């Protein structure tokens, strides 16, 4: 279970690094709501 979480976290980091603008946009929307 913990290993799966680590894998998901690593994937999340890769996604945020690949799409920083998308992540920033999501953060802005999240903060707005």
mmCIF file of the N, C-alpha and C atoms, coordinates in Angstrom:
data_MODEL
# 
_entry.id   MODEL 
# 
loop_
_atom_site.group_PDB 
_atom_site.id 
_atom_site.type_symbol 
_atom_site.label_atom_id 
_atom_site.label_alt_id 
_atom_site.label_comp_id 
_atom_site.label_asym_id 
_atom_site.label_entity_id 
_atom_site.label_seq_id 
_atom_site.pdbx_PDB_ins_code 
_atom_site.Cartn_x 
_atom_site.Cartn_y 
_atom_site.Cartn_z 
_atom_site.occupancy 
_atom_site.B_iso_or_equiv 
_atom_site.pdbx_formal_charge 
_atom_site.auth_seq_id 
_atom_site.auth_comp_id 
_atom_site.auth_asym_id 
_atom_site.auth_atom_id 
_atom_site.pdbx_PDB_model_num 
ATOM 1  N N  . UNK A 1 1  ? 0.839   -1.197 0.000   1.00 0.00 ? 1  UNK A N  1 
ATOM 2  C CA . UNK A 1 1  ? 0.000   0.000  0.000   1.00 0.00 ? 1  UNK A CA 1 
ATOM 3  C C  . UNK A 1 1  ? 0.883   1.260  0.000   1.00 0.00 ? 1  UNK A C  1 
ATOM 4  N N  . UNK A 1 2  ? 1.869   1.258  0.863   1.00 0.00 ? 2  UNK A N  1 
ATOM 5  C CA . UNK A 1 2  ? 2.775   2.399  0.955   1.00 0.00 ? 2  UNK A CA 1 
ATOM 6  C C  . UNK A 1 2  ? 3.613   2.530  -0.315  1.00 0.00 ? 2  UNK A C  1 
ATOM 7  N N  . UNK A 1 3  ? 3.978   1.378  -0.886  1.00 0.00 ? 3  UNK A N  1 
ATOM 8  C CA . UNK A 1 3  ? 4.765   1.376  -2.113  1.00 0.00 ? 3  UNK A CA 1 
ATOM 9  C C  . UNK A 1 3  ? 3.954   1.975  -3.259  1.00 0.00 ? 3  UNK A C  1 
ATOM 10 N N  . UNK A 1 4  ? 2.666   1.651  -3.302  1.00 0.00 ? 4  UNK A N  1 
ATOM 11 C CA . UNK A 1 4  ? 1.781   2.190  -4.334  1.00 0.00 ? 4  UNK A CA 1 
ATOM 12 C C  . UNK A 1 4  ? 1.688   3.699  -4.204  1.00 0.00 ? 4  UNK A C  1 
ATOM 13 N N  . UNK A 1 5  ? 1.630   4.175  -2.964  1.00 0.00 ? 5  UNK A N  1 
ATOM 14 C CA . UNK A 1 5  ? 1.559   5.611  -2.709  1.00 0.00 ? 5  UNK A CA 1 
ATOM 15 C C  . UNK A 1 5  ? 2.828   6.299  -3.190  1.00 0.00 ? 5  UNK A C  1 
ATOM 16 N N  . UNK A 1 6  ? 3.971   5.675  -2.928  1.00 0.00 ? 6  UNK A N  1 
ATOM 17 C CA . UNK A 1 6  ? 5.254   6.227  -3.352  1.00 0.00 ? 6  UNK A CA 1 
ATOM 18 C C  . UNK A 1 6  ? 5.324   6.307  -4.872  1.00 0.00 ? 6  UNK A C  1 
ATOM 19 N N  . UNK A 1 7  ? 4.818   5.276  -5.526  1.00 0.00 ? 7  UNK A N  1 
ATOM 20 C CA . UNK A 1 7  ? 4.810   5.242  -6.991  1.00 0.00 ? 7  UNK A CA 1 
ATOM 21 C C  . UNK A 1 7  ? 3.926   6.350  -7.544  1.00 0.00 ? 7  UNK A C  1 
ATOM 22 N N  . UNK A 1 8  ? 2.766   6.523  -6.939  1.00 0.00 ? 8  UNK A N  1 
ATOM 23 C CA . UNK A 1 8  ? 1.839   7.571  -7.366  1.00 0.00 ? 8  UNK A CA 1 
ATOM 24 C C  . UNK A 1 8  ? 2.448   8.945  -7.135  1.00 0.00 ? 8  UNK A C  1 
ATOM 25 N N  . UNK A 1 9  ? 3.141   9.088  -6.019  1.00 0.00 ? 9  UNK A N  1 
ATOM 26 C CA . UNK A 1 9  ? 3.781   10.360 -5.684  1.00 0.00 ? 9  UNK A CA 1 
ATOM 27 C C  . UNK A 1 9  ? 4.867   10.692 -6.702  1.00 0.00 ? 9  UNK A C  1 
ATOM 28 N N  . UNK A 1 10 ? 5.632   9.668  -7.089  1.00 0.00 ? 10 UNK A N  1 
ATOM 29 C CA . UNK A 1 10 ? 6.693   9.854  -8.072  1.00 0.00 ? 10 UNK A CA 1 
ATOM 30 C C  . UNK A 1 10 ? 6.093   10.243 -9.424  1.00 0.00 ? 10 UNK A C  1 
ATOM 31 N N  . UNK A 1 11 ? 5.002   9.592  -9.790  1.00 0.00 ? 11 UNK A N  1 
ATOM 32 C CA . UNK A 1 11 ? 4.321   9.905  -11.048 1.00 0.00 ? 11 UNK A CA 1 
ATOM 33 C C  . UNK A 1 11 ? 3.784   11.330 -11.011 1.00 0.00 ? 11 UNK A C  1 
ATOM 34 N N  . UNK A 1 12 ? 3.252   11.726 -9.849  1.00 0.00 ? 12 UNK A N  1 
ATOM 35 C CA . UNK A 1 12 ? 2.709   13.075 -9.672  1.00 0.00 ? 12 UNK A CA 1 
ATOM 36 C C  . UNK A 1 12 ? 3.803   14.109 -9.852  1.00 0.00 ? 12 UNK A C  1 
ATOM 37 N N  . UNK A 1 13 ? 4.998   13.821 -9.279  1.00 0.00 ? 13 UNK A N  1 
ATOM 38 C CA . UNK A 1 13 ? 6.129   14.733 -9.396  1.00 0.00 ? 13 UNK A CA 1 
ATOM 39 C C  . UNK A 1 13 ? 6.538   14.876 -10.855 1.00 0.00 ? 13 UNK A C  1 
ATOM 40 N N  . UNK A 1 14 ? 6.545   13.752 -11.579 1.00 0.00 ? 14 UNK A N  1 
ATOM 41 C CA . UNK A 1 14 ? 6.925   13.771 -12.988 1.00 0.00 ? 14 UNK A CA 1 
ATOM 42 C C  . UNK A 1 14 ? 5.924   14.590 -13.799 1.00 0.00 ? 14 UNK A C  1 
ATOM 43 N N  . UNK A 1 15 ? 4.648   14.423 -13.506 1.00 0.00 ? 15 UNK A N  1 
ATOM 44 C CA . UNK A 1 15 ? 3.601   15.165 -14.214 1.00 0.00 ? 15 UNK A CA 1 
ATOM 45 C C  . UNK A 1 15 ? 3.740   16.657 -13.967 1.00 0.00 ? 15 UNK A C  1 
ATOM 46 N N  . UNK A 1 16 ? 3.960   17.030 -12.703 1.00 0.00 ? 16 UNK A N  1 
ATOM 47 C CA . UNK A 1 16 ? 4.093   18.449 -12.359 1.00 0.00 ? 16 UNK A CA 1 
ATOM 48 C C  . UNK A 1 16 ? 5.332   19.051 -13.000 1.00 0.00 ? 16 UNK A C  1 
ATOM 49 N N  . UNK A 1 17 ? 6.376   18.244 -13.159 1.00 0.00 ? 17 UNK A N  1 
ATOM 50 C CA . UNK A 1 17 ? 7.597   18.736 -13.789 1.00 0.00 ? 17 UNK A CA 1 
ATOM 51 C C  . UNK A 1 17 ? 7.414   18.871 -15.298 1.00 0.00 ? 17 UNK A C  1 
ATOM 52 N N  . UNK A 1 18 ? 6.640   17.955 -15.880 1.00 0.00 ? 18 UNK A N  1 
ATOM 53 C CA . UNK A 1 18 ? 6.403   17.991 -17.319 1.00 0.00 ? 18 UNK A CA 1 
ATOM 54 C C  . UNK A 1 18 ? 5.442   19.105 -17.715 1.00 0.00 ? 18 UNK A C  1 
ATOM 55 N N  . UNK A 1 19 ? 4.436   19.319 -16.858 1.00 0.00 ? 19 UNK A N  1 
ATOM 56 C CA . UNK A 1 19 ? 3.425   20.325 -17.166 1.00 0.00 ? 19 UNK A CA 1 
ATOM 57 C C  . UNK A 1 19 ? 3.316   21.349 -16.036 1.00 0.00 ? 19 UNK A C  1 
ATOM 58 N N  . UNK A 1 20 ? 4.334   22.208 -15.885 1.00 0.00 ? 20 UNK A N  1 
ATOM 59 C CA . UNK A 1 20 ? 4.307   23.189 -14.793 1.00 0.00 ? 20 UNK A CA 1 
ATOM 60 C C  . UNK A 1 20 ? 3.195   24.216 -14.942 1.00 0.00 ? 20 UNK A C  1 
ATOM 61 N N  . UNK A 1 21 ? 2.888   24.588 -16.184 1.00 0.00 ? 21 UNK A N  1 
ATOM 62 C CA . UNK A 1 21 ? 1.838   25.583 -16.418 1.00 0.00 ? 21 UNK A CA 1 
ATOM 63 C C  . UNK A 1 21 ? 0.472   25.011 -16.051 1.00 0.00 ? 21 UNK A C  1 
ATOM 64 N N  . UNK A 1 22 ? 0.257   23.738 -16.385 1.00 0.00 ? 22 UNK A N  1 
ATOM 65 C CA . UNK A 1 22 ? -0.997  23.070 -16.057 1.00 0.00 ? 22 UNK A CA 1 
ATOM 66 C C  . UNK A 1 22 ? -1.158  22.971 -14.545 1.00 0.00 ? 22 UNK A C  1 
ATOM 67 N N  . UNK A 1 23 ? -0.060  22.635 -13.876 1.00 0.00 ? 23 UNK A N  1 
ATOM 68 C CA . UNK A 1 23 ? -0.082  22.521 -12.425 1.00 0.00 ? 23 UNK A CA 1 
ATOM 69 C C  . UNK A 1 23 ? -0.359  23.875 -11.783 1.00 0.00 ? 23 UNK A C  1 
ATOM 70 N N  . UNK A 1 24 ? 0.270   24.918 -12.309 1.00 0.00 ? 24 UNK A N  1 
ATOM 71 C CA . UNK A 1 24 ? 0.064   26.267 -11.782 1.00 0.00 ? 24 UNK A CA 1 
ATOM 72 C C  . UNK A 1 24 ? -1.387  26.685 -11.988 1.00 0.00 ? 24 UNK A C  1 
ATOM 73 N N  . UNK A 1 25 ? -1.945  26.326 -13.139 1.00 0.00 ? 25 UNK A N  1 
ATOM 74 C CA . UNK A 1 25 ? -3.333  26.651 -13.453 1.00 0.00 ? 25 UNK A CA 1 
ATOM 75 C C  . UNK A 1 25 ? -4.265  25.922 -12.487 1.00 0.00 ? 25 UNK A C  1 
ATOM 76 N N  . UNK A 1 26 ? -3.975  24.644 -12.244 1.00 0.00 ? 26 UNK A N  1 
ATOM 77 C CA . UNK A 1 26 ? -4.782  23.847 -11.324 1.00 0.00 ? 26 UNK A CA 1 
ATOM 78 C C  . UNK A 1 26 ? -4.703  24.430 -9.920  1.00 0.00 ? 26 UNK A C  1 
ATOM 79 N N  . UNK A 1 27 ? -3.517  24.862 -9.522  1.00 0.00 ? 27 UNK A N  1 
ATOM 80 C CA . UNK A 1 27 ? -3.317  25.443 -8.201  1.00 0.00 ? 27 UNK A CA 1 
ATOM 81 C C  . UNK A 1 27 ? -4.110  26.742 -8.077  1.00 0.00 ? 27 UNK A C  1 
ATOM 82 N N  . UNK A 1 28 ? -4.127  27.518 -9.148  1.00 0.00 ? 28 UNK A N  1 
ATOM 83 C CA . UNK A 1 28 ? -4.850  28.787 -9.148  1.00 0.00 ? 28 UNK A CA 1 
ATOM 84 C C  . UNK A 1 28 ? -6.356  28.524 -9.015  1.00 0.00 ? 28 UNK A C  1 
ATOM 85 N N  . UNK A 1 29 ? -6.855  27.550 -9.773  1.00 0.00 ? 29 UNK A N  1 
ATOM 86 C CA . UNK A 1 29 ? -8.274  27.184 -9.712  1.00 0.00 ? 29 UNK A CA 1 
ATOM 87 C C  . UNK A 1 29 ? -8.611  26.660 -8.313  1.00 0.00 ? 29 UNK A C  1 
ATOM 88 N N  . UNK A 1 30 ? -7.743  25.816 -7.783  1.00 0.00 ? 30 UNK A N  1 
ATOM 89 C CA . UNK A 1 30 ? -7.945  25.234 -6.462  1.00 0.00 ? 30 UNK A CA 1 
ATOM 90 C C  . UNK A 1 30 ? -7.980  26.333 -5.393  1.00 0.00 ? 30 UNK A C  1 
ATOM 91 N N  . UNK A 1 31 ? -7.076  27.297 -5.530  1.00 0.00 ? 31 UNK A N  1 
ATOM 92 C CA . UNK A 1 31 ? -7.028  28.396 -4.576  1.00 0.00 ? 31 UNK A CA 1 
ATOM 93 C C  . UNK A 1 31 ? -8.232  29.312 -4.716  1.00 0.00 ? 31 UNK A C  1 
ATOM 94 N N  . UNK A 1 32 ? -8.707  29.460 -5.944  1.00 0.00 ? 32 UNK A N  1 
ATOM 95 C CA . UNK A 1 32 ? -9.856  30.315 -6.223  1.00 0.00 ? 32 UNK A CA 1 
ATOM 96 C C  . UNK A 1 32 ? -11.115 29.778 -5.550  1.00 0.00 ? 32 UNK A C  1 
ATOM 97 N N  . UNK A 1 33 ? -11.304 28.465 -5.640  1.00 0.00 ? 33 UNK A N  1 
ATOM 98 C CA . UNK A 1 33 ? -12.465 27.829 -5.030  1.00 0.00 ? 33 UNK A CA 1 
ATOM 99 C C  . UNK A 1 33 ? -12.233 27.615 -3.540  1.00 0.00 ? 33 UNK A C  1 
# 
